[in-house]
Amino acid sequence: MMQTVLSLVLKTGPSLATQSGIGIVYNLVKYTAPAFIFGILFSTIRTHENAHLSDYGSYMAKQFSALFVPTFWWTLAYLLIMPNVQQVNHYHNLGSFLWHFINGNAAPHLWYNTMMLQFIILMPFFWWLSRWAVKSTHRLYGTLLVTTIGYFIWLFFYDHFVFYGPQMQHWYLLDRLFVSFIIYGIFGSLAWKKHHQLENLLRRFWGIIAIILVGTFIWTNLELKSFGHPVNLANAIYYKPSMTLYALAIIGLVAALAFLNIRQHSRVLQPMHFLATYAYRAYLSNVFWLQVIWHIFGNSLSNNHPVWAIICCYILTWILAFTSAYVFHVSWFAVKHKFNF
């Protein structure tokens, strides 16, 4: 959510110092999409550890209700109610409308939904891989090595051909192809299978991981700074070694903190689980509520006090997004119960 807020405020032309600050904060919070993919695969393997292809139908039935249905309605809302938030270009006929419906261009954040839902559809592959890879140490390390090398080859390919490359305008949809986030999916799958060993490693080496996090965060900001001003957030992409290592480092520290809270039976776990239930639906709606806030006061506030605009717009968007997700969820269940369907 913060990324969208920062992008809007940056478009109002703040001072160079504020632009630089926005770029730093943008890089700081850019781990969220990789962490979400890691978490989805970790959680799904945990809850479906013995699942096979025969379980795919029941699995998809649950995911259809939880993920695909809200995605459908919010995508439709953006295209019909807020067509101005479309990305790259606008639909002009039924064919382009349907294409925008599935390619993630209906709103600035829906590229992620397009990418994430591919992991849901391909879940049988991860069920199989997670079981196959942990049958021996050689398979586990081999899978980790092939995944890492293969992913960094993909980063080199993307940097050479797409990021200011010859196919920049034609292959931009590659950023929402599941391959672009595959390392987080595979690592998340294997993390649950080896969560006891992972927990021990994180307890021993969290300090080193923290150093890596700081170093890679500085690296990402130096890369963005090299493009000069005005700051263009399109230059702070996910698909580069610095951001990949930063995301993996922060995922490691978040996992270490999670394991610590579980060991200590922390009181924070219950509210975190509650928020996690509605996180995806809140994310779907956040641009809708941000646009409402932006047109009421956010734009004018940003022209005079951009930092306060970031703080206020983010907090209000977060509250409205989660509140609407909860209210819609409860209301839908009430309707289903009343009419018995």
PLY file of the C-alpha trace (Angstrom):
ply
format ascii 1.0
element vertex 341
property float x
property float y
property float z
element edge 340
property int vertex1
property int vertex2
end_header
0.00 0.00 0.00
2.81 2.38 0.86
4.33 1.98 -2.61
1.17 3.31 -4.26
0.98 6.25 -1.85
4.61 7.16 -2.51
4.06 6.99 -6.28
1.12 9.40 -6.09
2.93 11.90 -3.89
6.00 11.79 -6.13
3.86 12.82 -9.12
3.03 16.15 -7.40
6.64 17.28 -7.87
8.01 17.60 -4.32
11.47 18.98 -3.54
14.58 17.04 -4.55
15.25 16.13 -0.92
11.70 14.79 -0.53
12.04 12.87 -3.79
15.21 11.23 -2.49
13.45 10.36 0.77
10.53 8.85 -1.14
12.97 6.72 -3.12
14.61 5.44 0.08
11.27 4.57 1.71
10.11 2.94 -1.54
13.14 0.65 -1.53
12.63 -0.01 2.18
9.11 -1.41 1.73
9.69 -3.13 -1.61
10.32 -6.50 0.06
6.58 -6.99 0.66
5.66 -8.71 -2.63
8.50 -11.29 -2.40
7.70 -11.85 1.28
4.04 -12.41 0.46
4.89 -15.07 -2.14
7.30 -16.74 0.31
4.61 -16.67 2.99
1.88 -18.05 0.73
3.99 -21.04 -0.28
5.24 -21.60 3.27
1.71 -21.55 4.65
0.20 -23.64 1.85
2.82 -26.38 2.15
2.28 -26.34 5.93
-1.49 -26.80 5.62
-1.35 -29.15 2.60
1.82 -31.05 3.37
0.51 -34.39 2.09
-1.59 -33.01 -0.77
-1.45 -34.63 -4.20
-2.94 -33.90 -7.59
-6.17 -35.63 -6.50
-6.62 -32.89 -3.88
-6.29 -30.11 -6.45
-10.04 -29.76 -7.04
-10.94 -29.18 -3.41
-7.93 -26.89 -2.96
-8.90 -24.73 -5.94
-12.53 -24.59 -4.80
-11.42 -22.95 -1.55
-8.98 -20.62 -3.31
-11.61 -19.64 -5.85
-13.83 -18.29 -3.10
-11.03 -16.70 -1.07
-8.88 -15.24 -3.86
-10.36 -15.38 -7.34
-13.83 -14.04 -6.50
-12.64 -10.87 -4.71
-10.07 -10.36 -7.47
-12.87 -10.51 -10.06
-15.06 -7.96 -8.29
-12.33 -5.48 -7.48
-10.86 -5.68 -10.98
-14.32 -5.02 -12.39
-14.73 -2.07 -10.02
-11.46 -0.50 -11.14
-12.23 -0.92 -14.83
-15.79 0.45 -14.60
-15.66 2.93 -11.72
-12.04 4.13 -11.89
-10.83 3.58 -15.47
-8.33 6.43 -14.94
-6.09 4.16 -12.81
-5.37 1.77 -15.70
-1.72 1.22 -16.52
0.20 1.37 -19.84
-2.96 2.00 -21.92
-6.76 2.01 -21.67
-9.25 -0.51 -22.94
-11.25 0.59 -26.00
-13.34 -2.47 -26.89
-14.50 -5.76 -25.39
-11.28 -7.57 -26.31
-9.00 -4.99 -24.69
-11.35 -4.83 -21.67
-11.00 -8.58 -21.12
-7.24 -8.40 -21.69
-6.88 -5.68 -19.06
-9.03 -7.81 -16.79
-6.45 -10.61 -16.69
-3.10 -8.91 -17.37
-3.01 -6.72 -14.25
-3.24 -3.34 -16.02
-6.64 -2.48 -14.52
-4.93 -0.73 -11.57
-1.32 -0.03 -10.54
-1.21 -2.84 -7.98
-3.02 -5.62 -9.84
0.12 -6.80 -11.62
0.88 -8.54 -8.33
-2.46 -10.35 -8.30
-1.85 -11.62 -11.80
1.52 -12.98 -10.72
0.41 -14.36 -7.36
-2.59 -16.26 -8.72
-0.24 -18.14 -11.04
1.43 -19.65 -7.97
-1.99 -20.72 -6.69
-2.80 -22.42 -10.00
0.61 -24.12 -10.11
0.47 -25.32 -6.51
0.64 -29.08 -7.40
4.13 -28.48 -8.75
5.24 -27.03 -5.41
3.58 -29.87 -3.49
5.59 -32.32 -5.56
8.85 -30.35 -5.50
8.80 -29.81 -1.74
8.40 -33.54 -1.12
10.92 -34.59 -3.76
13.64 -32.14 -2.74
13.76 -33.10 0.95
14.16 -36.84 0.37
17.94 -36.41 0.45
20.50 -33.75 1.27
21.83 -33.84 -2.29
18.39 -33.14 -3.71
17.78 -30.30 -1.26
21.07 -28.53 -1.90
20.79 -29.24 -5.61
17.34 -27.66 -5.73
18.53 -24.61 -3.80
21.57 -24.25 -6.07
19.68 -24.67 -9.35
16.97 -22.27 -8.18
19.50 -19.62 -7.17
21.64 -19.88 -10.31
18.60 -20.09 -12.57
17.01 -17.06 -10.96
20.11 -14.92 -11.26
20.35 -15.91 -14.93
16.77 -14.69 -15.23
17.77 -11.39 -13.59
20.61 -10.99 -16.09
18.21 -11.73 -18.95
15.67 -9.20 -17.66
18.32 -6.51 -17.15
19.77 -7.04 -20.63
16.57 -7.28 -22.67
13.79 -5.56 -20.70
15.06 -3.02 -18.14
16.01 -0.22 -20.55
16.73 -3.00 -23.03
15.55 -3.48 -26.63
12.30 -5.16 -25.49
11.42 -2.69 -22.75
8.10 -1.70 -24.31
7.13 -5.12 -25.65
8.05 -7.50 -22.83
6.96 -5.47 -19.81
4.44 -8.20 -18.89
7.36 -10.42 -17.85
7.34 -8.62 -14.49
4.09 -10.39 -13.65
5.11 -13.83 -14.85
5.51 -16.28 -11.96
9.10 -17.04 -13.04
10.06 -13.53 -11.96
9.26 -14.48 -8.33
9.98 -18.21 -8.50
12.89 -18.09 -6.05
10.60 -16.88 -3.25
8.02 -19.57 -4.02
10.52 -22.43 -4.02
12.34 -21.16 -0.95
9.01 -20.73 0.86
7.99 -24.30 0.00
11.25 -25.77 1.24
11.30 -23.51 4.30
8.33 -25.29 5.81
9.72 -28.73 5.04
12.91 -27.78 6.86
11.50 -25.26 9.30
13.22 -26.78 12.35
16.62 -26.55 10.68
15.78 -23.11 9.31
14.84 -21.85 12.76
18.18 -23.02 14.18
20.11 -21.37 11.34
18.26 -18.09 11.78
18.90 -18.09 15.55
22.62 -18.56 14.93
23.16 -16.25 11.97
20.52 -13.52 12.29
23.28 -10.97 12.94
25.00 -11.78 9.64
21.63 -11.62 7.85
21.05 -8.18 9.38
24.41 -6.99 8.03
23.48 -8.31 4.58
20.15 -6.50 4.82
21.81 -3.17 5.62
24.42 -3.64 2.89
21.93 -4.57 0.18
19.57 -1.77 1.22
22.40 0.74 0.77
23.20 -0.93 -2.56
19.62 -0.55 -3.86
19.56 3.12 -2.91
22.89 3.83 -4.56
21.51 2.23 -7.74
18.40 4.41 -7.65
20.45 7.51 -6.85
22.63 6.86 -9.92
19.64 7.69 -12.14
19.58 11.22 -10.72
16.58 13.53 -10.44
13.69 13.66 -10.83
13.39 10.35 -9.01
11.63 7.72 -11.12
10.37 4.76 -9.07
10.24 2.64 -12.23
14.02 2.43 -11.83
13.63 0.68 -8.46
12.66 -2.69 -9.88
12.40 -6.08 -8.16
14.45 -7.86 -10.79
18.03 -7.09 -9.86
20.53 -8.84 -7.55
20.52 -6.08 -4.95
16.76 -6.15 -4.42
16.64 -9.96 -4.51
19.26 -10.25 -1.76
17.58 -7.48 0.23
14.21 -9.23 0.01
15.69 -12.59 1.01
17.52 -11.01 3.94
14.44 -9.29 5.29
12.36 -12.45 4.77
14.96 -14.27 6.87
14.73 -11.72 9.68
10.93 -11.69 9.59
10.98 -15.50 9.78
13.38 -15.34 12.73
11.04 -12.93 14.51
8.06 -15.17 13.73
9.80 -18.24 15.14
10.69 -16.26 18.27
7.08 -15.18 18.77
5.88 -18.75 18.31
8.39 -20.10 20.86
7.32 -17.48 23.36
3.58 -17.84 22.61
3.47 -14.11 22.00
0.19 -12.22 22.31
0.88 -10.60 18.95
0.23 -13.85 17.09
-3.55 -13.74 17.36
-4.02 -10.23 15.90
-1.43 -11.02 13.22
-3.38 -14.13 12.17
-6.58 -12.07 12.12
-5.03 -9.42 9.88
-3.48 -12.07 7.64
-6.97 -13.45 6.96
-8.00 -10.16 5.36
-4.64 -8.97 4.01
-5.20 -10.04 0.41
-8.68 -8.54 0.19
-7.44 -5.36 1.83
-4.64 -5.15 -0.69
-7.12 -5.51 -3.55
-9.13 -2.52 -2.37
-6.31 -0.21 -1.28
-5.99 1.73 -4.55
-9.75 2.33 -4.59
-9.72 3.90 -1.13
-6.49 5.78 -1.81
-8.05 7.37 -4.89
-11.02 8.51 -2.81
-8.73 9.96 -0.13
-6.48 11.52 -2.76
-9.34 13.39 -4.43
-10.84 14.56 -1.14
-7.70 16.04 0.41
-4.58 14.02 -0.40
-3.62 15.85 -3.57
-3.93 19.32 -2.07
-2.11 18.25 1.10
0.70 16.74 -0.97
1.27 20.02 -2.82
2.00 21.78 0.47
3.09 19.06 2.90
4.14 15.91 1.01
5.46 14.07 4.07
2.20 14.59 5.97
0.32 13.52 2.85
2.25 10.23 2.81
1.56 9.57 6.50
-2.13 10.52 6.44
-2.97 8.84 3.12
-1.22 5.63 4.12
-2.85 5.34 7.55
-6.34 6.12 6.25
-5.94 3.80 3.26
-4.78 0.98 5.54
-7.73 1.46 7.91
-10.33 1.70 5.14
-8.88 -1.25 3.20
-8.89 -3.64 6.16
-12.24 -2.37 7.43
-13.90 -2.87 4.06
-12.34 -6.32 3.71
-13.75 -7.36 7.08
-17.18 -5.78 6.53
-17.59 -7.29 3.05
-16.50 -10.70 4.34
-18.90 -10.69 7.29
-21.75 -9.30 5.17
-21.29 -11.96 2.52
-21.39 -14.74 5.09
-24.53 -13.23 6.63
-26.22 -13.20 3.20
-25.16 -16.80 2.52
-26.49 -17.91 5.89
-29.81 -16.11 5.43
-30.49 -17.53 2.00
-28.79 -20.90 2.61
-26.40 -20.92 -0.36
0 1
1 2
2 3
3 4
4 5
5 6
6 7
7 8
8 9
9 10
10 11
11 12
12 13
13 14
14 15
15 16
16 17
17 18
18 19
19 20
20 21
21 22
22 23
23 24
24 25
25 26
26 27
27 28
28 29
29 30
30 31
31 32
32 33
33 34
34 35
35 36
36 37
37 38
38 39
39 40
40 41
41 42
42 43
43 44
44 45
45 46
46 47
47 48
48 49
49 50
50 51
51 52
52 53
53 54
54 55
55 56
56 57
57 58
58 59
59 60
60 61
61 62
62 63
63 64
64 65
65 66
66 67
67 68
68 69
69 70
70 71
71 72
72 73
73 74
74 75
75 76
76 77
77 78
78 79
79 80
80 81
81 82
82 83
83 84
84 85
85 86
86 87
87 88
88 89
89 90
90 91
91 92
92 93
93 94
94 95
95 96
96 97
97 98
98 99
99 100
100 101
101 102
102 103
103 104
104 105
105 106
106 107
107 108
108 109
109 110
110 111
111 112
112 113
113 114
114 115
115 116
116 117
117 118
118 119
119 120
120 121
121 122
122 123
123 124
124 125
125 126
126 127
127 128
128 129
129 130
130 131
131 132
132 133
133 134
134 135
135 136
136 137
137 138
138 139
139 140
140 141
141 142
142 143
143 144
144 145
145 146
146 147
147 148
148 149
149 150
150 151
151 152
152 153
153 154
154 155
155 156
156 157
157 158
158 159
159 160
160 161
161 162
162 163
163 164
164 165
165 166
166 167
167 168
168 169
169 170
170 171
171 172
172 173
173 174
174 175
175 176
176 177
177 178
178 179
179 180
180 181
181 182
182 183
183 184
184 185
185 186
186 187
187 188
188 189
189 190
190 191
191 192
192 193
193 194
194 195
195 196
196 197
197 198
198 199
199 200
200 201
201 202
202 203
203 204
204 205
205 206
206 207
207 208
208 209
209 210
210 211
211 212
212 213
213 214
214 215
215 216
216 217
217 218
218 219
219 220
220 221
221 222
222 223
223 224
224 225
225 226
226 227
227 228
228 229
229 230
230 231
231 232
232 233
233 234
234 235
235 236
236 237
237 238
238 239
239 240
240 241
241 242
242 243
243 244
244 245
245 246
246 247
247 248
248 249
249 250
250 251
251 252
252 253
253 254
254 255
255 256
256 257
257 258
258 259
259 260
260 261
261 262
262 263
263 264
264 265
265 266
266 267
267 268
268 269
269 270
270 271
271 272
272 273
273 274
274 275
275 276
276 277
277 278
278 279
279 280
280 281
281 282
282 283
283 284
284 285
285 286
286 287
287 288
288 289
289 290
290 291
291 292
292 293
293 294
294 295
295 296
296 297
297 298
298 299
299 300
300 301
301 302
302 303
303 304
304 305
305 306
306 307
307 308
308 309
309 310
310 311
311 312
312 313
313 314
314 315
315 316
316 317
317 318
318 319
319 320
320 321
321 322
322 323
323 324
324 325
325 326
326 327
327 328
328 329
329 330
330 331
331 332
332 333
333 334
334 335
335 336
336 337
337 338
338 339
339 340
